[in-house]
Amino acid sequence: MKPAITIEYCPKCNWLLRAAYMAQELLTTFTDDVYGITLQPSETSGTYNIRINEAVIFDRKEQGRFPEIKELKQLVRDVISPGKNLGHSDKTTT
Protein backbone atom coordinates (compact mmCIF):
# COMPACT_ATOMS: atom_id res chain seq x y z
CA MET A 1 0.00 0.00 0.00
CA LYS A 2 1.22 3.49 -0.82
CA PRO A 3 2.17 5.78 2.07
CA ALA A 4 -0.17 8.51 3.30
CA ILE A 5 1.05 11.98 4.22
CA THR A 6 -0.58 14.07 6.94
CA ILE A 7 0.00 17.76 7.44
CA GLU A 8 -1.21 18.72 10.91
CA TYR A 9 -1.55 22.47 11.33
CA CYS A 10 -2.83 25.00 13.85
CA PRO A 11 -6.06 26.59 12.58
CA LYS A 12 -5.86 29.30 15.27
CA CYS A 13 -2.52 30.39 13.75
CA ASN A 14 -4.12 30.60 10.28
CA TRP A 15 -1.76 28.01 8.80
CA LEU A 16 -4.37 26.29 6.60
CA LEU A 17 -3.23 28.06 3.41
CA ARG A 18 0.40 27.12 4.08
CA ALA A 19 -0.63 23.48 4.65
CA ALA A 20 -2.77 23.46 1.49
CA TYR A 21 0.08 24.92 -0.57
CA MET A 22 2.52 22.30 0.70
CA ALA A 23 -0.02 19.54 0.05
CA GLN A 24 -0.48 20.78 -3.52
CA GLU A 25 3.28 20.82 -4.11
CA LEU A 26 3.68 17.31 -2.71
CA LEU A 27 0.75 15.93 -4.70
CA THR A 28 2.14 17.44 -7.89
CA THR A 29 5.56 15.89 -7.29
CA PHE A 30 4.51 12.53 -5.84
CA THR A 31 1.24 11.84 -7.70
CA ASP A 32 2.01 8.17 -8.34
CA ASP A 33 3.94 7.57 -5.10
CA VAL A 34 1.42 8.43 -2.36
CA TYR A 35 -2.01 7.23 -1.34
CA GLY A 36 -3.03 10.78 -0.50
CA ILE A 37 -2.45 13.81 1.68
CA THR A 38 -4.61 14.74 4.63
CA LEU A 39 -4.85 18.22 6.10
CA GLN A 40 -5.54 17.79 9.80
CA PRO A 41 -6.45 20.74 12.04
CA SER A 42 -4.67 20.41 15.39
CA GLU A 43 -6.22 20.99 18.77
CA THR A 44 -2.81 22.10 20.07
CA SER A 45 -1.84 25.71 19.38
CA GLY A 46 1.29 26.26 17.32
CA THR A 47 1.33 22.75 15.84
CA TYR A 48 2.67 22.24 12.34
CA ASN A 49 4.05 18.82 11.62
CA ILE A 50 4.25 16.53 8.64
CA ARG A 51 3.99 12.76 8.89
CA ILE A 52 4.35 9.89 6.49
CA ASN A 53 2.03 7.24 7.86
CA GLU A 54 2.75 7.72 11.58
CA ALA A 55 6.41 8.80 11.36
CA VAL A 56 7.03 12.52 11.85
CA ILE A 57 9.39 13.83 9.17
CA PHE A 58 9.14 17.52 10.11
CA ASP A 59 8.01 19.28 13.30
CA ARG A 60 7.95 23.07 13.36
CA LYS A 61 8.38 23.20 17.14
CA GLU A 62 11.50 21.02 17.03
CA GLN A 63 13.01 22.86 14.05
CA GLY A 64 11.93 26.34 15.11
CA ARG A 65 10.77 27.10 11.57
CA PHE A 66 8.67 25.89 8.66
CA PRO A 67 10.23 23.67 5.98
CA GLU A 68 11.14 25.11 2.61
CA ILE A 69 9.30 23.34 -0.24
CA LYS A 70 12.56 22.03 -1.72
CA GLU A 71 13.57 20.62 1.68
CA LEU A 72 10.14 19.07 2.24
CA LYS A 73 10.18 17.34 -1.14
CA GLN A 74 13.61 15.91 -0.35
CA LEU A 75 12.43 14.66 3.06
CA VAL A 76 9.40 12.96 1.53
CA ARG A 77 11.38 11.52 -1.37
CA ASP A 78 14.03 10.09 0.96
CA VAL A 79 11.32 8.10 2.77
CA ILE A 80 8.93 7.01 0.03
CA SER A 81 10.98 6.91 -3.16
CA PRO A 82 14.74 7.29 -2.54
CA GLY A 83 15.67 6.85 -6.20
CA LYS A 84 13.28 9.53 -7.48
CA ASN A 85 14.90 12.47 -9.27
CA LEU A 86 13.40 15.77 -8.13
CA GLY A 87 14.93 17.81 -10.92
CA HIS A 88 15.61 21.37 -9.82
CA SER A 89 14.43 20.54 -6.27
CA ASP A 90 17.14 17.92 -5.86
CA LYS A 91 20.11 18.29 -3.57
CA THR A 92 23.13 19.83 -5.19
CA THR A 93 26.47 18.13 -4.83
CA THR A 94 29.62 20.18 -4.43
C-alpha positions in Angstrom: 0.0 0.0 0.0 1.2 3.5 -0.8 2.2 5.8 2.1 -0.2 8.5 3.3 1.0 12.0 4.2 -0.6 14.1 6.9 0.0 17.8 7.4 -1.2 18.7 10.9 -1.6 22.5 11.3 -2.8 25.0 13.8 -6.1 26.6 12.6 -5.9 29.3 15.3 -2.5 30.4 13.7 -4.1 30.6 10.3 -1.8 28.0 8.8 -4.4 26.3 6.6 -3.2 28.1 3.4 0.4 27.1 4.1 -0.6 23.5 4.6 -2.8 23.5 1.5 0.1 24.9 -0.6 2.5 22.3 0.7 0.0 19.5 0.1 -0.5 20.8 -3.5 3.3 20.8 -4.1 3.7 17.3 -2.7 0.7 15.9 -4.7 2.1 17.4 -7.9 5.6 15.9 -7.3 4.5 12.5 -5.8 1.2 11.8 -7.7 2.0 8.2 -8.3 3.9 7.6 -5.1 1.4 8.4 -2.4 -2.0 7.2 -1.3 -3.0 10.8 -0.5 -2.4 13.8 1.7 -4.6 14.7 4.6 -4.8 18.2 6.1 -5.5 17.8 9.8 -6.4 20.7 12.0 -4.7 20.4 15.4 -6.2 21.0 18.8 -2.8 22.1 20.1 -1.8 25.7 19.4 1.3 26.3 17.3 1.3 22.8 15.8 2.7 22.2 12.3 4.1 18.8 11.6 4.3 16.5 8.6 4.0 12.8 8.9 4.3 9.9 6.5 2.0 7.2 7.9 2.8 7.7 11.6 6.4 8.8 11.4 7.0 12.5 11.8 9.4 13.8 9.2 9.1 17.5 10.1 8.0 19.3 13.3 7.9 23.1 13.4 8.4 23.2 17.1 11.5 21.0 17.0 13.0 22.9 14.0 11.9 26.3 15.1 10.8 27.1 11.6 8.7 25.9 8.7 10.2 23.7 6.0 11.1 25.1 2.6 9.3 23.3 -0.2 12.6 22.0 -1.7 13.6 20.6 1.7 10.1 19.1 2.2 10.2 17.3 -1.1 13.6 15.9 -0.3 12.4 14.7 3.1 9.4 13.0 1.5 11.4 11.5 -1.4 14.0 10.1 1.0 11.3 8.1 2.8 8.9 7.0 0.0 11.0 6.9 -3.2 14.7 7.3 -2.5 15.7 6.9 -6.2 13.3 9.5 -7.5 14.9 12.5 -9.3 13.4 15.8 -8.1 14.9 17.8 -10.9 15.6 21.4 -9.8 14.4 20.5 -6.3 17.1 17.9 -5.9 20.1 18.3 -3.6 23.1 19.8 -5.2 26.5 18.1 -4.8 29.6 20.2 -4.4 
